[in-house]
């Protein structure tokens, strides 16, 4: 016998040895009574004591009819008893029986004739309280009805995990008749399932008695041989009232639709998250290339494994972008990103380069029509229309590209380019939902890209204008050796209004000018051009520096956005002096041999355009070999440091005296060391070294 609560090793095999009682007879409390041919009680079970109230001592030898039957039923009972003994036909039914306590109980009887080896006949009566029998019948009927009509698949497995019974719902779920379940294991009925996991869990339930609730499984059945279905399983150990383990009850619910709805809901959540991420990450600057890289970074790997952002070259240059049907597209690749797909990365056009896309390429078709192009399942014959060359098609094949999508980048009604998407590691093909997501992503990014490209065009125009207005001077003029640098602001800001000039004057004199127009963009560059032209004109009159600044102030006074700082220096090599006037600009640095570099102590003055403030001229010595360093605030000002700290650093970089250092090298050194990448201001730098005359 196996221990209580544990399954038998042999299960329910016939002839495998004694097993514990099922417990059903214990539930019924079935009483046994044997009568001889005269109707006297010869055998009396303990259960009869409980049912009728008489002990064996009180019952044995008594006539059963007189002991337990009312007089009004006596003739009927005697007739039934004689019929059983004479015919051998059993009788079943219920009739009232007298209890020892005087009450009457309705008892369910089963009677049959017995015969011993001497030919003597007896009557065996099996009896149970009718209310107990009826309760059991109701429980069985209810259970049977629930099992048969339940929409949930139900099965009972024995201790060897073989089907004992299944209901109609499970027949429909499995697509296998009930008769073909019985006696077989789950593996035998459903060979396309991962049955190992289910059997392992079922054995654990058998051993521990702990139910396993709502476990998901995916597989195919004869009912749905061509698609995966998802089920929710629950497993319970079955025991009788005596604690004998009968097997495992299994409930199965098809949750495929709920599972798919959950996947779709999760996909929708991820799509919303991706859109929100794109809104935050794309367009952080007005740099065109960086904006394209941000778009590629957002799309990989959430949407695709390989992403390219391509713009029509005409769009980048600010020209119309219409493509005729047979016209190839001249494309500028801005960004390429791949997730663990080096072959696909190698197959893409390198960023920054210009490529000619054939009219039949899918990405060209996308840009020409302004509509998405989806190849859900890429075949070998599709690759030449996706790749840029035959070699690229081979690389894409090796990378495992199996799905392709191109969506146009459209802003303000104009097709700017395309977002090119490929999948290699992600096993799912692009779906219509992916198309919608890609279009939304492309639409948001296209506006940022359009802003960046218009800004870049405007910035390039202003920068070109500004560079055209800056001087081209000889390295030696009059009594000075001169070197200069102009560095525009970073790509995140507009072009500023910084300028410098070197103006040869009579008698080997030289005028040095550095200025900074407040504001940025084309307006600032144009203002700078006007000031430079006026300064050149006034310098030719050999005016005193303070007088010259007064004229410039009157020119700019009253003009909108015409405030500017300016430092004007006239060097006289014969007197070895500089006359300097300042209009709100940072002081120049004088570097002399044997002495520490110094910021010249000059009256600051008011910026040009303020009006009504006098300017003064200061005379300083500048011997041969000594340096004068003029600069704009973009060289020294930062957001993180105090101006005095940065000016001290400038002085330290000019120590020791750079008497023999090439000025061009010194300019590069100062710019490289002082100008920080995140500085959003342009820089003008002018260094002069006095020469003997």
Buried (B, 14 or more C-beta within 10 A) or exposed (E): EBEEEBBBEBBBEEEEEEBBEEBEEEBBBBBBBBBBEEBBBBBBBEBBBEBBBBEEEBBEEBBBBEBBBEEEBEEEBBEBBEBBBEEEEBBEEBBBBBBBEEEEBEBBBBBBBBEEEEEEBBBBBBBBBBEBBEEBEEEEEEEEEEBEEBEBBBBBBBBBBBBBBBBBBBBBBBBBEBEBBBEEBBBEBBEEBEBEEBBEBBBBBBEEBEEBEEEEBEBBBEEBEEEEBBBBBBBBBBBBEEEBBBBBBBBBBBBBEEBEEEEEEEBEEBBEEBBEBBBEEBBEBBBBBBBBBBBBBBBBBBBBBBBBBBBBBBBBEBEEBEBEEEEBBBBBBBBBBBBEBEBBBBBBBEBEEEBEBEBEBBBBBBBBEBBBBBBBEBEEEBBBBBBBEEEBBBBBBBBBBBBBBBBBBBBEEBBBBBBBBBBBBBEEBBBEEBBEBBBBBBBBBBBBBBBBBBBBBBBEBBBEBBEEBBBEBEEEBBBBBBBBBBBBBBBEBBBBBBBBBBBBBEEBBBBBBBBBBBBBBBBBBBBBBBBBEBBBEBBEEEBBBBEBBBBBBEBBBEEEBBBBBBBBBBBBBEEBBBBBBBBBBBBBBBBBEEEEBBBBEBBEBBBBBBEEBEBBBBEBEBEEBBBBBBBBBBBBBBEEEEEEEBBEEBBEBBEEBBEEBBBEEBBBBBBEEBBBEEBBBBBBBBBBBBBEE
